[in-house]
């Protein structure tokens, strides 16, 4: 995790002046360095010249949607984690965000304590990755756990933090099942409908990546969980 000083660097897109002020002041008191902007244009301008440890994006901005802003930030391929702030409660909206690579959602109204807890959980996962081995290799799949990049068959894929963590678990437990509930509690901090659906989105994304492999696949067995196996295996499992 890169830092410009000892404080955690946060970039926040929030156009509600009162909420932006409250968030900024609470983060300042908690010891964070929080930069708050009311437009996506200003966020992109600041992001161009600075690295941030985490980015918080309101979905409803005056000039650009939070989803489109996330797409533009991801194109810069710096792998900074981000979460969405939203007043929306639609499952489809949340799944859209997870597909874009969001680490989490905060639904308005929310408590600052909840927001800070989720930020700390994300940053702890990053620190664990930084302290672990850099590369994992299983057959023709190489995962860089620091840069969150998967390389398979000469193709490189950028991953979110959770995708990287999930792929690492599958690789470290190659051939063995990893139970859904255990993974959800470990990576999401809870096991419920939303996190389970989010995990399904990430598994689908990882299947597209392993689909480029000559030898590997991810299989699912109801009641047992998921595992990575060789395509040479003759064991028939349920997709």
Secondary structure, DSSP 8 states (H G I E B T S, - for coil): ---SSSS-EEEEE---HHHHHHHHHHHHHHT-EEEEESSHHHHHHHHHH---SEEEEES--SSS-HHHHHHHHHTT----EEEEEES---HHHHHHHHHHT-SEEEESS--HHHHHHHHHHHHHHHHHHHHS-SEEEETTEEEETTTTEEEETTEEEE--HHHHHHHHHHHHTTTS-B-HHHHIIIIISS-SHHHHHHHHHHHHHHHHHHTT-SSEEEEEETTTEEEEEETT-------
